[in-house]
Amino acid sequence: MSAVTNAAVAIEEPRAVAVASWKAPIIFGIFTVLFALLPLLAPRDGETTFRLASADAFFAIPDVILPANATAWVAVVVLAAVTVFAFVRASARRSIPLWLVIVYVAALLLGFLAWAAAGETLRMISLLGGALALATPLIFGALGGVIGERAGVVNIAIEAQLLAGAFSAAIASSITGSPWAGLVAAMGAGMLVSLVLGVFTITYYVDQVIVGVVLNVLVIGLTTFLFRVVLAPNTETLNSPATFDTVSIPVLSEIPIIGPILFRQSFIVYLMFFVVALVWFGLYRTRWGLRLRAVGEHPQAADTVGIKVLATRYRAILLAGAVAGMGGAFYTLVSVPRFNQEMTAGAGFIALAAVIFGKWDPIKATLAALLFGFATNLQGVLSVIGSPVPSQFMLMLPYVVTIFAVAGLVGKSRAPAADGEPYIKS
C-alpha cells in the first residue's frame, strides 16, 4: 500500500458513537416553559402577516396570516411534545436526532415571530436575506476555525483575523480605489495573524489558547490606536473604501423566496458559497484533506508514513487565516463603507462557537453560523416593527443563542484528538 493509504488506515477517525445526553431535553424544557409564559402572561391580539415573496417574483405567493396568540399556543404544544419525546429518548439512552432539534427550533421561531409581530407584517425576504448577510463573516470565520482545528491548532484568534482583515481591507481599498485590492489585503492580514499564531504554537510550543487570546487583545489594541491616530484624521484618503455592489443573478434572483435571499447578494457572499463547498470537498475528498485530518487526529502516525506534520499545520493555519480575512473584508467592503474600532464586536468568538456547535464540520458549522446570523438580524427587525420585547433582551439575543446552542444542543461531540496539542517529534 502507498504511504497515503497507510496513513488512512493508521489514523482513521474513530466513528462517532451515539451517546445519550440529558442536556438537550433539559434545555428544551426550560425554553418551552419560558416561551409558554409569553402568551400566558402577555397575550397579543391581532394577526401576524408573513410576506414570503417580493413584488418582482416570477409568480405571486399569497401572504400567510396567522393569529398571534393562537399560533403561539400551538407552538407551545409542539415544543412540549418534542421535549417529552427528547426525554423519552434520553431515558432509553438514545441520542437526540438532528431533525428533532430542527423541528423544535422551527416551532419556537414561528411561535415567537407570530407573537412578537402581532398586528404587523414580517417581510421574510428581508429577514432571511439580512440574516445571510450578517452570517457571512461568521461563516468565513467558522471555516477558518474548522481548517485550523482539523489540523490540530486551536484558532482562538479568529476575532483578530476578522478585525485585521476589516482594517486592512479599508486601507487598501481606500488607497487603490478597488475593493479587489481590499479583499486581497484582508486575506494577507489574516494570514499574518495566523503566521504569528503558528510561530508561537507550532514552532515554540506555546499554549495555543493563550496565544490566541493575546493576539485578539493585540489586534484590538493596535487597530484602535491606528484608527485614532491614522484613519480618523485622514478619513477621505484612508478610510473611504470602494465597496462591492449588490449583484442580482438574472432569472435566479426572481425565483420566489430563495431568489432574493441567495441571488441578490454581493460578490463576497457568492464567494462564501464557493469557499464552503471547496473546504468541504478539500477536507473529505482530496489527499490534502486526508493528510490534514491525519495531522489533527494522530500526528505521530502521520509522521511515521512521511507526512510533514509541522509544515502541514503551518499551511493549514495560513489558509485558515486567509479565509477568516475574507470575512473581515465583508465588514468594510460590503456592510459598512469604513472601518470603526472593534467593529467585529465579538464575531470571532461566535464563529468559534459555530465550529463547536457544528462539530468541526464545514457544512454543520456553516448552518450554525446561519443560526447565529438569523438571531442577530432578528433583533434588528423586531426593533424596527416595534415589538414589545425589551430592546436589551434583543441586543443580547445572538449571544444567548450562542451559549445555549453550544451548552445544550450540541450534545456529545469529539474534537480532533490532537487539537490543541503541540507535536514534538520524538
Secondary structure, DSSP 8 states (H G I E B T S, - for coil): --HHHHHHHHT----------SHHHHHHHHHHHHHHHHHHHS---SEEEEE-S-TTSSS----EEEEHHHHHHHHHHHHHHHHHHHHHHHHTT----HHHHHHHHHHHHHHHHHHHTTTSEEEHHHHHHHHHHHHHHHHHHHHHHHHHHHTT---TTHHHHHHHHHHHHHHHHHHHS-HHHHHHHHHHHHHHHHHHHHIIIIIS---HHHHHHHHHHHHHHHHHHHIIIIIGGGHHHHS------EEE-TTGGGSTTHHHHHSEEEHHHHHHHHHHHHHHHHHHHSHHHHHHHHHHH-HHHHHHTT--HHHHHHHHHHHHHHHHHHHHHHIIIII-SS--TTTTTTHHHHHHHHHHHTTT-HHHHHHHHHHHHHHHHHHHHHHHTT-SS-HHHHHHHHHHHHHHIIIIIS-S----TTTT------
